[in-house]
């Protein structure tokens, strides 16, 4: 009896690892229009090709936002929170159906606020493989682009 009680107490003192979140990332190429370029842009069309398959669409552009930290509670179970605040950007997403770590060829066209065509932006890039939750949790493939007055570039 003493042996089993000791075993239970011993196992209860072992640090538990946090479970991996049950979040399935969307297989999208995200495009953010930089804040200083937003007044220039009326519409954006994105074409992306990966592994011999291409997808394209006029992007539905939505206001961008950033996380603003809020106060943290104190104590051993202290928690912190954040709220979202508009950041002046706009963004859209192109659903790829499947997104891999293979290189992507992207082309952005669109219409400027003046009604004229936007300069064509092209970029060959490799999506980022991230492990934001821990090494034991799954890899997330991120394919995010930024469009500004200088052209198209991969997001950091």
C-alpha positions in Angstrom: 0.0 0.0 0.0 2.8 2.4 0.9 4.5 1.7 -2.4 1.4 2.6 -4.5 0.8 5.8 -2.5 4.4 6.8 -3.1 4.1 6.1 -6.8 1.0 8.3 -7.0 2.6 11.1 -5.1 5.7 10.9 -7.2 3.8 11.0 -10.5 1.7 13.9 -9.2 4.8 16.0 -8.8 6.1 15.7 -12.3 5.8 18.8 -14.5 3.0 18.5 -17.1 3.6 19.7 -20.5 0.9 22.0 -22.0 -1.2 20.4 -24.7 -0.8 21.5 -28.3 -3.7 23.9 -29.4 -6.3 22.3 -31.7 -5.8 25.1 -34.3 -5.7 24.2 -38.0 -4.1 27.0 -39.9 -5.8 28.1 -43.1 -4.0 27.2 -46.3 -3.8 30.8 -47.5 -1.4 33.3 -49.0 -2.0 36.5 -47.0 -1.4 39.9 -48.5 -1.2 43.1 -46.4 -1.2 46.5 -48.0 1.1 48.8 -46.0 -0.5 51.7 -44.2 1.1 54.4 -46.3 0.1 52.6 -49.6 -3.6 52.1 -48.6 -4.8 55.4 -50.0 -3.3 54.4 -53.4 -5.1 51.1 -53.6 -8.7 50.5 -54.8 -8.6 46.7 -55.5 -6.0 43.9 -55.6 -5.9 40.7 -57.6 -3.5 37.9 -56.4 -2.3 34.9 -58.4 -0.1 32.3 -56.6 1.4 29.1 -58.0 2.9 26.3 -55.9 3.7 22.7 -56.8 2.4 23.2 -60.3 -1.1 24.4 -59.2 -2.2 28.0 -59.4 -5.0 29.9 -57.6 -6.1 33.5 -58.2 -8.8 35.9 -57.1 -9.7 39.5 -56.5 -9.0 39.8 -52.8 -11.7 41.0 -50.4 -9.7 43.7 -48.5 -10.4 44.2 -44.8 -9.0 46.6 -42.2 -5.9 45.3 -40.5 -5.3 45.4 -36.8 -2.6 44.8 -34.2 -2.7 43.4 -30.7 -2.4 46.0 -27.9 -1.4 44.5 -24.5 -3.7 45.0 -21.6 -2.9 44.8 -17.9 -1.8 41.5 -16.4 -3.4 40.1 -13.2 -1.0 39.2 -10.3 -0.6 36.0 -8.4 0.6 32.5 -9.3 -2.1 32.1 -11.9 -1.7 35.6 -13.3 -3.0 36.1 -16.8 -2.5 38.7 -19.4 -4.8 39.8 -22.2 -4.7 42.0 -25.3 -7.2 43.8 -27.4 -7.2 44.4 -31.2 -6.7 48.0 -32.5 -6.9 49.2 -36.2 -3.4 49.7 -37.6 -4.2 51.5 -40.9 -3.4 48.5 -43.1 -5.7 46.5 -45.2 -5.4 42.8 -45.9 -6.8 39.9 -47.9 -6.3 36.2 -48.3 -6.1 33.8 -51.2 -7.2 30.2 -50.4 -4.7 27.8 -51.8 -6.6 24.7 -50.9 -3.3 23.1 -49.8 -0.2 25.0 -48.7 3.2 23.4 -48.5 6.7 24.6 -47.7 7.5 24.6 -51.4 8.4 27.9 -53.2 5.5 30.1 -54.4 5.4 32.3 -57.4 3.1 35.3 -56.6 1.8 38.1 -58.9 -0.2 41.1 -57.7 -2.2 43.3 -60.0 -5.0 45.7 -59.2 -6.5 49.1 -59.6 -5.3 52.3 -58.0 -7.6 54.8 -56.4 -7.1 57.0 -59.6 -8.7 54.2 -61.7 -5.3 53.3 -63.3 -3.7 49.9 -63.0 -1.4 49.4 -60.0 2.2 48.5 -60.9 2.5 44.7 -61.3 4.3 43.1 -58.4 5.9 39.7 -58.7 7.8 37.6 -56.1 9.2 34.1 -55.8 9.4 33.2 -52.2 9.5 30.2 -49.8 6.8 30.0 -47.1 8.0 30.0 -43.5 7.8 26.9 -41.4 7.0 27.9 -37.9 6.5 26.1 -34.5 4.9 28.9 -32.5 3.5 26.7 -29.7 6.5 24.4 -29.0 8.8 21.9 -30.7 6.5 19.0 -29.9 3.5 20.7 -31.6 2.9 20.7 -35.3 4.6 23.0 -37.9 2.6 25.8 -39.3 3.3 27.0 -42.9 3.0 30.8 -43.2 2.9 32.5 -46.6 2.4 36.3 -46.0 3.2 39.1 -48.3 3.3 42.9 -48.0 2.5 45.3 -50.8 3.7 48.9 -50.6 5.0 51.7 -52.9 8.3 49.8 -53.5 6.5 46.6 -54.6 5.8 43.1 -53.3 7.9 41.5 -50.5 7.6 38.6 -48.1 6.4 39.6 -44.6 9.1 39.2 -41.8 
